[in-house]
Amino acid sequence: MAKPRFGFWSVILWIVMVLGGYSLILRFARGLGASTNMTDEFPWGLWIGFKLFAVALAGGGFTIAAVVHIFNLKRYRPVLRPMILTAFLGYSAFICSLIIDLGRPYRIWHPVVMWNDHSVMFEIAWCVMLYTTVLALEFAPAVLERLGWQRALVWLRGVMIPVVILGVILSTLHQSSLGSLYLIVPGKLYPLWYSPLEPVFFFVSALCAGLAMTVFESWHSRKAFGKQLEQSLLTSLGRVLAVALSFYLALRFVDMVHRGVFHLLLLPRTETYLFLLEIALLLIPTLLLFQRRIHQNPTALYFCSVLTLLGFVTNRMNVAITGMEASSGTYYFPKWTELAITLSLVAGAFAIFWLAVKYLPVFPPAHETHLAQSARVAAPSAAASPAVPELTHAGS
């Protein structure tokens, strides 16, 4: 039964990559005008929204890295590597999309030597470069274990805490700076999305998206390889996600009350409908995740993670596109080549994650998971004891 399924998705992957490759050649051969529907009036399109969401997936990475390495909560160690890998792929996709989106991509190195410390884009560029390097170092132990390079592994583990602290600082700065980028367009971004709290919204939403992506990955890894995080960890992630989503939505609500923009929801506009869609996609999983039976049901947790991810995809596209259209006086819809390049970046990230799970110790070994579950049943109080074997190998 597995053969046709993998064969089908392999065909889909190759079709997407071929179309993306053709679109990429067209973009660099004939420029942005021939390969996109962006104009001088609307110069930021689909790729900006994609970049905003791609880096949001890194939110879970720096959060769990801090929880495991800094606060020493070893119970979450099995979650660490999937989240770090997701964050690394998200930032890598961001960089690839940025290179494609730049009008003169060969100048991408300029921020390294041409400093403008008054620019938000300058700070974002440096945070992306540095944090991508940090993520590579945080995931490197999985590669070193696979290669058997014990000396390098010991050295890297010795400097991991300073690396994680640096990563938390850089990612926090970057996530909030992406929101700060939209503070400079108060007259252009539609009031339902423009807010002085935009940096905070971007930061908190990144945490939520990262947690949801971990549940999403665990589900698909179980389907493909029989590898997944144990249910107790998924249940814990679901509870944390419920609290994080509640805080995010409450913050949005209080902000809208303070700014007095609720009357805009009565206007029959595209912005109104897409804003309500965004909120609905986030509110439904929030309400579901506070129910115990949802926590114990892997399918229900997966459904909630999908809705959460779709909600934040909608949010990023609303901020980047929907909220900017009215002020520009134009209508923008991505050209098929823009969609093809975006889908090829997503497909490439999924393919790399699939290969990493297949050939690297990303998820805890099955026998360690079974032993950990048995230990919790026999002696719940021993979960924090060094005797629990899941804590000795699965982390970075």
N, C-alpha and C positions, 0 to 999 in steps of 0.2 A: 504493500500500500504506500510505503514511503517513496518508492522510486518515481511514480508519476507526479507526486506532489513536488519533489525536488526538481524533477525535469521541467515542470511547468514554470516554476519560479525562476529557474535558470534561463529559460527562454525569455521570460519577461525582463529579467535583469539585462540580458544581452541586447534586447530591443531598446530598452531605455538608454543603455550606455552608447549604443550606435547613434541613436538620435541626438543624444547629448554631445557626442563627439563631433557630429556634423555641425551642430549649432555652435559649438565652441570654435571650430574652424571658421565658420561664417562670421562669428563675432570678431575674431582677431584679423581676419582677412579684409572685411568690409566695414568694420567699426560698429559702434553701438546703434547708429541710425538704421542700419540694415538688419540688425539682429534683435532689436527691442522696439517696444512702442513708447519708450521714454522720449521726452522732448525737452527743449529749453524751459518750457513752462512747468513741466513735471519731470525733473531730472532723477528723482529717486523712486524706484519701483519695487518689483517683486523681490529682487535680490537683497535690498535693504531689509525688508520684512523677514526674509529667510535668515539673514545674518543675525537679526535681533533674537530670533527664536533659537537658532543654533547655539549661541552662547548661553542662552537660558538653561539649556540642558546641563551646563556645567555646574549649576547651583548645588545639585546633590553631591558632586565630587568634593568641593571644598568643605561642605558641611560635614560629611561623613569622615573625611580625612581629619578634620579637627576633633570630631567626637572620638575617633579611635586613637589617634596619635597624641593629641594634646590632653584631652580629658580622660583618656585611658579606659573608655567603655568598650572593652574587648568583645562584648556580645555582638557588636555591629561590624566586626572585622570581615565576616563573609560578604557583606554588602559593599565593602570598600572598592575592590577591584572592578566590579561591573560599573560602578559609578565613575571611577577615575577613567576607565576606558571610554565611557560615554562622553565625559567632559573633554577628553583629548580629541575624540572624533568630532565633537561639536565645534571646538575651536579650530580644528584643521579644516572643517567645512567652511567655517567663517573666513579663514585666510584664503582658501581657494576661491570662494565667492567674491571676496574683496578684490583679488587680483583680476578676476573676470570683469568685475563691475567698474574698475578704474578706467578712466578714459585713456590714461597713459600708464599702464601697469608696470612698465619698466622703471618707473620712478618710485616704486613701493619702498625702496630702501632709503629714501630721502629723510624720513623722520629719525633715522639712526644718527645722521650727522648734521641735519638741519633742524635745530631745536626751536620750538615755539611754545614755551611753557605757559602761554596764555590761551592756548587752544585746547578745547575739549577733545578734538580729534587726535591731537598729539598725545594726550594722556592715554586715550583709548589704544592708539597704535602701540605704545610702549607696554601697556598692560597686557595686550594680546600676545606680543612677542615673548615677554617674560613668563606669563602664566602658561603658555603652551610649552615652554621649556620645562617649567616646574611640573606640569602634568606628565611629560615624557619621563622625567626622573621618578615621579611617584609610581608610574606603571612599570618602570624598568625592572624591578625585582621579579615580576612574572616572566620576563624575557630571560633574565639571568638565571632563574631557577631552571627554565627549560634548557638552557645551554650548559648548565652545570658550572657556571663561573662563580664558585663560592667566595673567592677572595673579594671580587668586585661587589658581590651581594652583601658581604659583611660590612664593607666600607660604606656602601650606600645606605644600609640600615642605620649606620652610626650617625649619619647626617640627616636622617629623614625628618626629625622633628623641626629643625630650622627650615628645611625645605617646605614642610607643610605650613608652618607659620607664614612664610613668605607667600605661599600660594593663597592662603586665606586672605591676606592683606590685598594682594593683587586682584584676586577675583572680586572681592567686595568693592574695590575701587572701580573695576571695570563694569560690573553689573550696574552700579549706580550711575556711572558716567554715561552709559548708553541712554538712561533716562534723562540725565542732565542735558544731553544733546538736543532734546526737544523743548527744553526750557527757553531756548533762544528764538523760538517761533511762536510767541503767544498770539499773534494775529493770524497765524496760518493754520495751526492745529485746532480742529473742532473742539469746542469747550467740553464735550463729554469725555475727552481724553486728555486735554491739556490741564495740567495741575502742577502746582509747586512741589507736590509730593511724588512726581513722576520718578525721580531716582529711587525712592523707597519702594514704589510699586514694582519697578523693574527688578530690584534686589529680592523682594519677597516672592515675586512670581517665579524667579529663577530657582529658588529653593523648592517651590511646589512642583515645577516642571521636572527638576532633577529627581525628586522622589517618585513621581509618577512614571518616569522613564525607566527607573530600576524595576518596578513591578512589571511594566510592559516587557522589558528584556527578559526577565525571569520566566515569564509565561512562554515566550517564543523559544527560549533556550531549552525549556522542558519539552516542547513539541518537537524540536529539531534534534536534540542530543540527549534528552532525558536528564539534563542538568538544570537545577534551579535552586534558589534559596529556600531554606526550610520554612514551613508555614508560619512558625512563631515569629520569624523575622519579617515576613511579608505582612502579618497581622500588625506588628509593631509599626512598620512603615505606613500602613493604612491609617492607623490612629494618628501618627504624626502629621500625615498629609491632611487629614480632616481638620486638625487644629490650625495648620498653616493656611489652608484654604479659607477657613473661617476668619482668621485674622486679616487675610488679604481682602476678602469681600467686605468685612466690617470697615476696614480702612477706606475702601473705595466709597462706601455708603456715607461715612462721616465726612469725607472730603467733598462729596457732592452736596451734602447738606450745607456745609460751611461755605461753598462757592455759589450756592443757590442756582444750580443748573437742572434741577429736577423737572422744571417746566419744559425743557427741551425734549423730554421723553414723550410729550403729547404731540409733537410735530410729526406729521407723516413724511418722514424723510428716510433715505437710504441709511444715513448715519444712525438714526433711531433703531431701525430694524436690526442692523448688524451689531449695535451695542447690546441690545436685548438678547441677541443670539449668543454673544460672548458671555454675558452674565449667566444665562441659562445653562450653558455648557459647563460652567464652573459651579453653579449652585446645586445642580442635580447630584454630582458626586460628593459634594460637601454634606448634603443631607443624608445620602446613603451611607457614607463612611462612618457616621456616628451610630450605626446599627451593628450590634455584635454579630448577627448572622452574616452580614456582609464581610466582616473581618475574617470569618472562618471559611469563606467560600472563595477559592482561587479565581473562579470565573467571574464572580461579582467584583473582586478587586481589580481584575484585568479590565473589566468594563469601565470601572470608575477611572482607572489610569488613562484609558483611551479618551474618555470625555474630558478629563483634565488637560491632556495634551492638545486636544482639538480646541479647547477653550483658550489656551494660551497662544496657539497658532493664530486663532481668530483675533486675539488681542493685538499681537504684533503686526498683523496685516492691517488691522484697523488703524493703529497708530501710524504706520508707515505709508498707507495708501488711502483708506477711506477717510480718515480725519484730515487729510491734506488736499483732497480733490476740490472741495468747494472753494477754498481760498485761491486755488490756482486757476479756476475758471475753465478747467479741462476735465475730460473723462479719460481715465486710464484703465486699460485691461491688458495684462501681459500678452506678448506675442508668443506663439507656440514654441519658438526657439528659447525664449526665457523660461518657459515651463519645462522644456526638455533638459536644459542645463541644470535647473534646480532639482528636478527629479533624478538626474544622473548623480548629482552630489549626494542626495539622500540614499540612493541605491548603492553607491560606492561605500558610504559609511556603514550601511547594513551588511554589505559583503565583507568588509574588513572586520566588523564585530563578529560575524559568523566564523571567519577564519581564526580569529583570536580565541574564541571560545573552544573551537575544535582542537587547536594545537597548543594553546597556552593554559596554564592553571588559573583561569579567571574566576570560576566558581569553585567552592570547596569540593574536595573529593567526596564521592557518594558515601564511602564507608565512614568518613569523619562525620558527615551529616547524620547518619543513622546512630552512631555512637553518642553524638551530642543530644539527639532527641531522647535516647534511652536514659541518658544521664539526667535530663530534666524531669523525666517521668519518675525516676527512682528517687531523686533527691533534688527538688527544685532549688533548695538553698545552696546547692553546690555549683550553681551556674557561674558564679564569679570565681570559682576555685581554679588553680592551675591544672587540676586534674582533667578538666574538660578538654578533649583532644582537638576540638574544632578551632581552638585559638592558637594552635602552635604552627599552623602551616598556611592557612588560607589568606592571611593578610599580606600587605606589601611592606 
